[in-house]
Amino acid sequence: MRRVTVAAVQMACSWNRDENVQKAETFIRQAAHRGAQTILLQELFETP
């Protein structure tokens, strides 16, 4: 059986879409750097 590393991102969102996308990208890059192969973002992460 193959091992898969999964990361889940839960973050505070603002009404600024660009800020939310940038924040999500930062978390995605951190998770990938730590070995995550599958990264899950919260539903509607772009806006609250």
PQR file of N, CA, C, O and H, with PARSE charges and radii, in Angstrom:
ATOM      1  N   MET A   1       0.843  -1.180   0.000 -0.4000 1.5000
ATOM      2  CA  MET A   1       0.000   0.000   0.000 -0.0000 2.0000
ATOM      3  C   MET A   1       0.891   1.246   0.000  0.5500 1.7000
ATOM      4  O   MET A   1       1.907   1.295   0.693 -0.5500 1.4000
ATOM      5  N   ARG A   2       0.511   2.210  -0.755 -0.4000 1.5000
ATOM      6  CA  ARG A   2       1.254   3.461  -0.894 -0.0000 2.0000
ATOM      7  C   ARG A   2       0.803   4.486   0.150  0.5500 1.7000
ATOM      8  O   ARG A   2      -0.386   4.598   0.445 -0.5500 1.4000
ATOM      9  H   ARG A   2      -0.314   2.171  -1.318  0.4000 1.0000
ATOM     10  N   ARG A   3       1.750   5.222   0.698 -0.4000 1.5000
ATOM     11  CA  ARG A   3       1.432   6.284   1.657 -0.0000 2.0000
ATOM     12  C   ARG A   3       1.182   7.593   0.920  0.5500 1.7000
ATOM     13  O   ARG A   3       1.888   7.930  -0.031 -0.5500 1.4000
ATOM     14  H   ARG A   3       2.716   5.131   0.458  0.4000 1.0000
ATOM     15  N   VAL A   4       0.182   8.314   1.367 -0.4000 1.5000
ATOM     16  CA  VAL A   4      -0.132   9.627   0.811 -0.0000 2.0000
ATOM     17  C   VAL A   4      -0.209  10.608   1.979  0.5500 1.7000
ATOM     18  O   VAL A   4      -0.860  10.337   2.987 -0.5500 1.4000
ATOM     19  H   VAL A   4      -0.391   8.040   2.139  0.4000 1.0000
ATOM     20  N   THR A   5       0.457  11.739   1.832 -0.4000 1.5000
ATOM     21  CA  THR A   5       0.407  12.779   2.858 -0.0000 2.0000
ATOM     22  C   THR A   5      -0.619  13.824   2.441  0.5500 1.7000
ATOM     23  O   THR A   5      -0.557  14.376   1.342 -0.5500 1.4000
ATOM     24  H   THR A   5       0.986  11.959   1.012  0.4000 1.0000
ATOM     25  N   VAL A   6      -1.559  14.082   3.336 -0.4000 1.5000
ATOM     26  CA  VAL A   6      -2.654  15.014   3.061 -0.0000 2.0000
ATOM     27  C   VAL A   6      -2.571  16.184   4.038  0.5500 1.7000
ATOM     28  O   VAL A   6      -2.263  15.995   5.215 -0.5500 1.4000
ATOM     29  H   VAL A   6      -1.609  13.634   4.228  0.4000 1.0000
ATOM     30  N   ALA A   7      -2.843  17.387   3.550 -0.4000 1.5000
ATOM     31  CA  ALA A   7      -2.910  18.577   4.400 -0.0000 2.0000
ATOM     32  C   ALA A   7      -4.274  19.222   4.214  0.5500 1.7000
ATOM     33  O   ALA A   7      -4.814  19.253   3.109 -0.5500 1.4000
ATOM     34  H   ALA A   7      -3.092  17.541   2.594  0.4000 1.0000
ATOM     35  N   ALA A   8      -4.820  19.734   5.301 -0.4000 1.5000
ATOM     36  CA  ALA A   8      -6.088  20.471   5.258 -0.0000 2.0000
ATOM     37  C   ALA A   8      -5.827  21.896   5.731  0.5500 1.7000
ATOM     38  O   ALA A   8      -5.211  22.110   6.774 -0.5500 1.4000
ATOM     39  H   ALA A   8      -4.382  19.709   6.199  0.4000 1.0000
ATOM     40  N   VAL A   9      -6.298  22.859   4.960 -0.4000 1.5000
ATOM     41  CA  VAL A   9      -6.094  24.270   5.286 -0.0000 2.0000
ATOM     42  C   VAL A   9      -7.410  24.866   5.775  0.5500 1.7000
ATOM     43  O   VAL A   9      -8.431  24.792   5.091 -0.5500 1.4000
ATOM     44  H   VAL A   9      -6.799  22.685   4.113  0.4000 1.0000
ATOM     45  N   GLN A  10      -7.373  25.449   6.955 -0.4000 1.5000
ATOM     46  CA  GLN A  10      -8.505  26.197   7.505 -0.0000 2.0000
ATOM     47  C   GLN A  10      -7.955  27.573   7.842  0.5500 1.7000
ATOM     48  O   GLN A  10      -7.054  27.690   8.672 -0.5500 1.4000
ATOM     49  H   GLN A  10      -6.544  25.509   7.511  0.4000 1.0000
ATOM     50  N   MET A  11      -8.477  28.606   7.220 -0.4000 1.5000
ATOM     51  CA  MET A  11      -7.910  29.939   7.405 -0.0000 2.0000
ATOM     52  C   MET A  11      -9.009  30.975   7.556  0.5500 1.7000
ATOM     53  O   MET A  11     -10.137  30.778   7.102 -0.5500 1.4000
ATOM     54  H   MET A  11      -9.210  28.511   6.546  0.4000 1.0000
ATOM     55  N   ALA A  12      -8.664  32.078   8.200 -0.4000 1.5000
ATOM     56  CA  ALA A  12      -9.589  33.206   8.311 -0.0000 2.0000
ATOM     57  C   ALA A  12      -9.594  33.957   6.985  0.5500 1.7000
ATOM     58  O   ALA A  12      -8.536  34.213   6.410 -0.5500 1.4000
ATOM     59  H   ALA A  12      -7.748  32.238   8.569  0.4000 1.0000
ATOM     60  N   CYS A  13     -10.774  34.307   6.502 -0.4000 1.5000
ATOM     61  CA  CYS A  13     -10.902  35.000   5.222 -0.0000 2.0000
ATOM     62  C   CYS A  13     -11.415  36.421   5.424  0.5500 1.7000
ATOM     63  O   CYS A  13     -12.131  36.718   6.380 -0.5500 1.4000
ATOM     64  H   CYS A  13     -11.634  34.099   6.969  0.4000 1.0000
ATOM     65  N   SER A  14     -11.031  37.278   4.504 -0.4000 1.5000
ATOM     66  CA  SER A  14     -11.543  38.648   4.493 -0.0000 2.0000
ATOM     67  C   SER A  14     -12.437  38.802   3.260  0.5500 1.7000
ATOM     68  O   SER A  14     -12.660  37.837   2.528 -0.5500 1.4000
ATOM     69  H   SER A  14     -10.450  37.037   3.727  0.4000 1.0000
ATOM     70  N   TRP A  15     -12.941  39.998   3.035 -0.4000 1.5000
ATOM     71  CA  TRP A  15     -13.753  40.253   1.848 -0.0000 2.0000
ATOM     72  C   TRP A  15     -12.885  40.524   0.626  0.5500 1.7000
ATOM     73  O   TRP A  15     -13.404  40.669  -0.480 -0.5500 1.4000
ATOM     74  H   TRP A  15     -12.760  40.782   3.630  0.4000 1.0000
ATOM     75  N   ASN A  16     -11.572  40.593   0.813 -0.4000 1.5000
ATOM     76  CA  ASN A  16     -10.640  40.868  -0.275 -0.0000 2.0000
ATOM     77  C   ASN A  16     -10.217  39.548  -0.929  0.5500 1.7000
ATOM     78  O   ASN A  16      -9.439  38.787  -0.353 -0.5500 1.4000
ATOM     79  H   ASN A  16     -11.150  40.475   1.711  0.4000 1.0000
ATOM     80  N   ARG A  17     -10.731  39.282  -2.131 -0.4000 1.5000
ATOM     81  CA  ARG A  17     -10.467  38.017  -2.817 -0.0000 2.0000
ATOM     82  C   ARG A  17      -8.980  37.802  -3.063  0.5500 1.7000
ATOM     83  O   ARG A  17      -8.466  36.711  -2.816 -0.5500 1.4000
ATOM     84  H   ARG A  17     -11.363  39.900  -2.599  0.4000 1.0000
ATOM     85  N   ASP A  18      -8.279  38.834  -3.550 -0.4000 1.5000
ATOM     86  CA  ASP A  18      -6.855  38.691  -3.858 -0.0000 2.0000
ATOM     87  C   ASP A  18      -6.049  38.340  -2.610  0.5500 1.7000
ATOM     88  O   ASP A  18      -5.132  37.521  -2.665 -0.5500 1.4000
ATOM     89  H   ASP A  18      -8.697  39.720  -3.751  0.4000 1.0000
ATOM     90  N   GLU A  19      -6.394  38.959  -1.498 -0.4000 1.5000
ATOM     91  CA  GLU A  19      -5.719  38.662  -0.231 -0.0000 2.0000
ATOM     92  C   GLU A  19      -5.957  37.210   0.182  0.5500 1.7000
ATOM     93  O   GLU A  19      -5.036  36.535   0.641 -0.5500 1.4000
ATOM     94  H   GLU A  19      -7.139  39.624  -1.454  0.4000 1.0000
ATOM     95  N   ASN A  20      -7.177  36.734   0.021 -0.4000 1.5000
ATOM     96  CA  ASN A  20      -7.507  35.354   0.377 -0.0000 2.0000
ATOM     97  C   ASN A  20      -6.758  34.359  -0.507  0.5500 1.7000
ATOM     98  O   ASN A  20      -6.259  33.346  -0.016 -0.5500 1.4000
ATOM     99  H   ASN A  20      -7.926  37.283  -0.352  0.4000 1.0000
ATOM    100  N   VAL A  21      -6.680  34.640  -1.797 -0.4000 1.5000
ATOM    101  CA  VAL A  21      -5.970  33.748  -2.715 -0.0000 2.0000
ATOM    102  C   VAL A  21      -4.481  33.730  -2.379  0.5500 1.7000
ATOM    103  O   VAL A  21      -3.857  32.669  -2.394 -0.5500 1.4000
ATOM    104  H   VAL A  21      -7.086  35.462  -2.196  0.4000 1.0000
ATOM    105  N   GLN A  22      -3.911  34.886  -2.078 -0.4000 1.5000
ATOM    106  CA  GLN A  22      -2.495  34.957  -1.707 -0.0000 2.0000
ATOM    107  C   GLN A  22      -2.229  34.165  -0.427  0.5500 1.7000
ATOM    108  O   GLN A  22      -1.246  33.429  -0.334 -0.5500 1.4000
ATOM    109  H   GLN A  22      -4.418  35.748  -2.065  0.4000 1.0000
ATOM    110  N   LYS A  23      -3.107  34.321   0.547 -0.4000 1.5000
ATOM    111  CA  LYS A  23      -2.956  33.596   1.811 -0.0000 2.0000
ATOM    112  C   LYS A  23      -3.051  32.086   1.573  0.5500 1.7000
ATOM    113  O   LYS A  23      -2.266  31.315   2.126 -0.5500 1.4000
ATOM    114  H   LYS A  23      -3.905  34.919   0.471  0.4000 1.0000
ATOM    115  N   ALA A  24      -4.014  31.672   0.751 -0.4000 1.5000
ATOM    116  CA  ALA A  24      -4.170  30.252   0.436 -0.0000 2.0000
ATOM    117  C   ALA A  24      -2.932  29.724  -0.276  0.5500 1.7000
ATOM    118  O   ALA A  24      -2.473  28.620   0.018 -0.5500 1.4000
ATOM    119  H   ALA A  24      -4.652  32.298   0.302  0.4000 1.0000
ATOM    120  N   GLU A  25      -2.390  30.498  -1.205 -0.4000 1.5000
ATOM    121  CA  GLU A  25      -1.187  30.075  -1.921 -0.0000 2.0000
ATOM    122  C   GLU A  25      -0.022  29.874  -0.953  0.5500 1.7000
ATOM    123  O   GLU A  25       0.745  28.922  -1.093 -0.5500 1.4000
ATOM    124  H   GLU A  25      -2.762  31.395  -1.443  0.4000 1.0000
ATOM    125  N   THR A  26       0.111  30.758   0.016 -0.4000 1.5000
ATOM    126  CA  THR A  26       1.176  30.619   1.014 -0.0000 2.0000
ATOM    127  C   THR A  26       1.020  29.312   1.785  0.5500 1.7000
ATOM    128  O   THR A  26       1.995  28.586   1.979 -0.5500 1.4000
ATOM    129  H   THR A  26      -0.512  31.532   0.130  0.4000 1.0000
ATOM    130  N   PHE A  27      -0.197  29.009   2.225 -0.4000 1.5000
ATOM    131  CA  PHE A  27      -0.437  27.766   2.960 -0.0000 2.0000
ATOM    132  C   PHE A  27      -0.209  26.542   2.074  0.5500 1.7000
ATOM    133  O   PHE A  27       0.312  25.529   2.541 -0.5500 1.4000
ATOM    134  H   PHE A  27      -0.989  29.599   2.068  0.4000 1.0000
ATOM    135  N   ILE A  28      -0.591  26.626   0.814 -0.4000 1.5000
ATOM    136  CA  ILE A  28      -0.384  25.515  -0.117 -0.0000 2.0000
ATOM    137  C   ILE A  28       1.104  25.246  -0.295  0.5500 1.7000
ATOM    138  O   ILE A  28       1.539  24.095  -0.262 -0.5500 1.4000
ATOM    139  H   ILE A  28      -1.015  27.449   0.434  0.4000 1.0000
ATOM    140  N   ARG A  29       1.878  26.299  -0.483 -0.4000 1.5000
ATOM    141  CA  ARG A  29       3.328  26.136  -0.652 -0.0000 2.0000
ATOM    142  C   ARG A  29       3.972  25.561   0.611  0.5500 1.7000
ATOM    143  O   ARG A  29       4.864  24.718   0.517 -0.5500 1.4000
ATOM    144  H   ARG A  29       1.525  27.234  -0.510  0.4000 1.0000
ATOM    145  N   GLN A  30       3.532  26.005   1.786 -0.4000 1.5000
ATOM    146  CA  GLN A  30       4.066  25.464   3.040 -0.0000 2.0000
ATOM    147  C   GLN A  30       3.754  23.979   3.162  0.5500 1.7000
ATOM    148  O   GLN A  30       4.624  23.185   3.520 -0.5500 1.4000
ATOM    149  H   GLN A  30       2.807  26.690   1.862  0.4000 1.0000
ATOM    150  N   ALA A  31       2.527  23.608   2.867 -0.4000 1.5000
ATOM    151  CA  ALA A  31       2.130  22.205   2.967 -0.0000 2.0000
ATOM    152  C   ALA A  31       2.908  21.344   1.981  0.5500 1.7000
ATOM    153  O   ALA A  31       3.354  20.250   2.328 -0.5500 1.4000
ATOM    154  H   ALA A  31       1.820  24.253   2.577  0.4000 1.0000
ATOM    155  N   ALA A  32       3.072  21.828   0.761 -0.4000 1.5000
ATOM    156  CA  ALA A  32       3.829  21.081  -0.244 -0.0000 2.0000
ATOM    157  C   ALA A  32       5.286  20.932   0.187  0.5500 1.7000
ATOM    158  O   ALA A  32       5.881  19.869   0.011 -0.5500 1.4000
ATOM    159  H   ALA A  32       2.709  22.716   0.479  0.4000 1.0000
ATOM    160  N   HIS A  33       5.853  21.981   0.744 -0.4000 1.5000
ATOM    161  CA  HIS A  33       7.239  21.933   1.220 -0.0000 2.0000
ATOM    162  C   HIS A  33       7.398  20.895   2.337  0.5500 1.7000
ATOM    163  O   HIS A  33       8.455  20.280   2.478 -0.5500 1.4000
ATOM    164  H   HIS A  33       5.369  22.844   0.887  0.4000 1.0000
ATOM    165  N   ARG A  34       6.352  20.711   3.116 -0.4000 1.5000
ATOM    166  CA  ARG A  34       6.380  19.734   4.210 -0.0000 2.0000
ATOM    167  C   ARG A  34       6.002  18.333   3.745  0.5500 1.7000
ATOM    168  O   ARG A  34       5.906  17.415   4.559 -0.5500 1.4000
ATOM    169  H   ARG A  34       5.493  21.211   3.001  0.4000 1.0000
ATOM    170  N   GLY A  35       5.787  18.161   2.449 -0.4000 1.5000
ATOM    171  CA  GLY A  35       5.564  16.830   1.902 -0.0000 2.0000
ATOM    172  C   GLY A  35       4.139  16.466   1.554  0.5500 1.7000
ATOM    173  O   GLY A  35       3.875  15.320   1.189 -0.5500 1.4000
ATOM    174  H   GLY A  35       5.865  18.907   1.787  0.4000 1.0000
ATOM    175  N   ALA A  36       3.219  17.396   1.653 -0.4000 1.5000
ATOM    176  CA  ALA A  36       1.827  17.080   1.320 -0.0000 2.0000
ATOM    177  C   ALA A  36       1.689  16.831  -0.179  0.5500 1.7000
ATOM    178  O   ALA A  36       2.209  17.588  -0.999 -0.5500 1.4000
ATOM    179  H   ALA A  36       3.433  18.326   1.950  0.4000 1.0000
ATOM    180  N   GLN A  37       0.992  15.774  -0.515 -0.4000 1.5000
ATOM    181  CA  GLN A  37       0.733  15.441  -1.913 -0.0000 2.0000
ATOM    182  C   GLN A  37      -0.683  15.832  -2.323  0.5500 1.7000
ATOM    183  O   GLN A  37      -0.956  16.069  -3.499 -0.5500 1.4000
ATOM    184  H   GLN A  37       0.570  15.158   0.151  0.4000 1.0000
ATOM    185  N   THR A  38      -1.568  15.896  -1.352 -0.4000 1.5000
ATOM    186  CA  THR A  38      -2.939  16.345  -1.566 -0.0000 2.0000
ATOM    187  C   THR A  38      -3.219  17.439  -0.546  0.5500 1.7000
ATOM    188  O   THR A  38      -2.999  17.248   0.650 -0.5500 1.4000
ATOM    189  H   THR A  38      -1.346  15.704  -0.396  0.4000 1.0000
ATOM    190  N   ILE A  39      -3.704  18.587  -1.015 -0.4000 1.5000
ATOM    191  CA  ILE A  39      -3.945  19.726  -0.134 -0.0000 2.0000
ATOM    192  C   ILE A  39      -5.390  20.175  -0.306  0.5500 1.7000
ATOM    193  O   ILE A  39      -5.825  20.499  -1.411 -0.5500 1.4000
ATOM    194  H   ILE A  39      -3.883  18.742  -1.987  0.4000 1.0000
ATOM    195  N   LEU A  40      -6.119  20.191   0.791 -0.4000 1.5000
ATOM    196  CA  LEU A  40      -7.536  20.543   0.774 -0.0000 2.0000
ATOM    197  C   LEU A  40      -7.731  21.942   1.335  0.5500 1.7000
ATOM    198  O   LEU A  40      -7.228  22.268   2.410 -0.5500 1.4000
ATOM    199  H   LEU A  40      -5.765  19.928   1.689  0.4000 1.0000
ATOM    200  N   LEU A  41      -8.456  22.753   0.607 -0.4000 1.5000
ATOM    201  CA  LEU A  41      -8.808  24.093   1.080 -0.0000 2.0000
ATOM    202  C   LEU A  41     -10.256  24.083   1.542  0.5500 1.7000
ATOM    203  O   LEU A  41     -11.056  23.256   1.105 -0.5500 1.4000
ATOM    204  H   LEU A  41      -8.865  22.488  -0.266  0.4000 1.0000
ATOM    205  N   GLN A  42     -10.580  25.008   2.426 -0.4000 1.5000
ATOM    206  CA  GLN A  42     -11.955  25.107   2.899 -0.0000 2.0000
ATOM    207  C   GLN A  42     -12.869  25.548   1.761  0.5500 1.7000
ATOM    208  O   GLN A  42     -12.433  26.191   0.806 -0.5500 1.4000
ATOM    209  H   GLN A  42      -9.930  25.680   2.781  0.4000 1.0000
ATOM    210  N   GLU A  43     -14.116  25.199   1.880 -0.4000 1.5000
ATOM    211  CA  GLU A  43     -15.113  25.607   0.897 -0.0000 2.0000
ATOM    212  C   GLU A  43     -15.224  27.130   0.901  0.5500 1.7000
ATOM    213  O   GLU A  43     -15.205  27.753   1.963 -0.5500 1.4000
ATOM    214  H   GLU A  43     -14.470  24.678   2.656  0.4000 1.0000
ATOM    215  N   LEU A  44     -15.337  27.716  -0.257 -0.4000 1.5000
ATOM    216  CA  LEU A  44     -15.503  29.165  -0.409 -0.0000 2.0000
ATOM    217  C   LEU A  44     -14.366  29.955   0.221  0.5500 1.7000
ATOM    218  O   LEU A  44     -14.603  30.968   0.880 -0.5500 1.4000
ATOM    219  H   LEU A  44     -15.352  27.210  -1.119  0.4000 1.0000
ATOM    220  N   PHE A  45     -13.128  29.497   0.022 -0.4000 1.5000
ATOM    221  CA  PHE A  45     -11.983  30.171   0.633 -0.0000 2.0000
ATOM    222  C   PHE A  45     -11.723  31.550   0.034  0.5500 1.7000
ATOM    223  O   PHE A  45     -11.038  32.367   0.650 -0.5500 1.4000
ATOM    224  H   PHE A  45     -12.936  28.674  -0.513  0.4000 1.0000
ATOM    225  N   GLU A  46     -12.253  31.819  -1.142 -0.4000 1.5000
ATOM    226  CA  GLU A  46     -11.987  33.111  -1.785 -0.0000 2.0000
ATOM    227  C   GLU A  46     -12.704  34.267  -1.101  0.5500 1.7000
ATOM    228  O   GLU A  46     -12.193  35.387  -1.081 -0.5500 1.4000
ATOM    229  H   GLU A  46     -12.810  31.155  -1.642  0.4000 1.0000
ATOM    230  N   THR A  47     -13.879  34.010  -0.542 -0.4000 1.5000
ATOM    231  CA  THR A  47     -14.638  35.049   0.164 -0.0000 2.0000
ATOM    232  C   THR A  47     -15.315  34.429   1.381  0.5500 1.7000
ATOM    233  O   THR A  47     -15.578  33.227   1.395 -0.5500 1.4000
ATOM    234  H   THR A  47     -14.294  33.100  -0.558  0.4000 1.0000
ATOM    235  N   PRO A  48     -15.600  35.238   2.406 -0.5600 1.5000
ATOM    236  CA  PRO A  48     -16.255  34.682   3.604  0.2800 2.0000
ATOM    237  C   PRO A  48     -17.712  34.312   3.352  0.5500 1.7000
ATOM    238  O   PRO A  48     -18.394  33.834   4.259 -0.5500 1.4000
TER
END
